[in-house]
Amino acid sequence: MECCKDITVVLTCDDNYVRHASATIASMIANSGRKFSFYIFDCGISTPNLDRIRSMDILQKG
């Protein structure tokens, strides 16, 4: 098994869970030297909340 593969993370949320999903993403990235691929299943996320998730600095591609 290769030790440095990206970790795939799948989250499902709606507007009620966006804050928690964002905190989870930020915490995983801040506290690990690993690379992640995040997938979020939208179960009712409003456009403003989607924009907030997309605008997280840690998710910007360099």
N, C-alpha and C positions, 0 to 999 in steps of 0.2 A: 504494500500500500504506500502510495506517495504521500509524504507528510506535509507537503506545502501546497496542496490543492486548495482552490477557492472553496469556501463553505457556502452552500446554498441555503438561504433562509426564506421561508415562505410565511407570510403573515396574511391574515384575513381580518378586515376591519370595516367599520362604518364610522360615521362622524363621532360616535360616542367613544371610540377607541383610538382615534388618530393621535391624540396626545401620548398615549401609552406606546403605540407602535413607533412613533418618532423617538421617544425616549429609549426604547429597546434598540433601535438602529444606532442611535448616537452612542449609547453605552457600549454596544458590541464593538464598534469601530474604535472608540477611544481606549478601550481596555484590552485590545488584542492587536497583535502585529500581523494578523492574518488578513487575507483578502476575502471579501464577501460578495455574493451575488444576491440581491434582495428582490423578491417578487411579492407584490401586494395585491391580493384579490380584493377588488372594490365591491363592497356589499352595501353601498350607499354613502360614499364619501362625496361631500359637496365640492364644487369647483374651487372655492377659496381654500379648503383644507388640502385638496390635491396640490394646489399651487404652493402651499406652505411646505408640504413634503418635498416637492420638486426643488424648492429653493434652499433646502438645507445645504449649507456650505460643504458638509462632508460628503454629499452625494454628487457634487459637481465633478465632472471629468476634467482632469488636468490636461 
